[in-house]
Amino acid sequence: MLNRWLSGLTMFPKYQKFIRSLAELLYEQMGLEVMDNEHKFQRYARITAIGLACEFGVEACTKDTKAKLEASELAPDLRLPIYGHGLLEADEVTYLKFIDKLFATTGQADRTLMISALGYVRN
């Protein structure tokens, strides 16, 4: 939301650079791997880190989410950010595999999550 408010200002590139640097540090610290017995706050922080880092173009995040998109097992709380941001960088083959996986999924919760992730796709 702050992006929209600041987008027309001359300071916007500085704002983006600042947020990107913070997001990159947070993403490097949190990563994509969920640890056993991790506090809920850590899990929420990881989801936030993934969202910010990918939104602001942190290369490690975009590469990692694209690679994880094809993984068979994902932590339940990381599925939406990984599916969504992974699809942003996906090629046509990966996208079609995701669609096939969506049609093969029988669980309503998983299907809903995957359909929500399709909302991230730009093209």
Salt bridges, closest charged atoms under 4 A:
GLU24 OE1 - ARG20 NH1 3.68
GLU33 OE2 - LYS68 NZ 2.73
GLU38 OE1 - ARG46 NH1 2.74
GLU59 OE2 - LYS63 NZ 3.03
GLU70 OE1 - LYS97 NZ 3.79
ASP77 OD2 - ARG43 NH1 3.38
ASP110 OD1 - ARG79 NH1 3.09
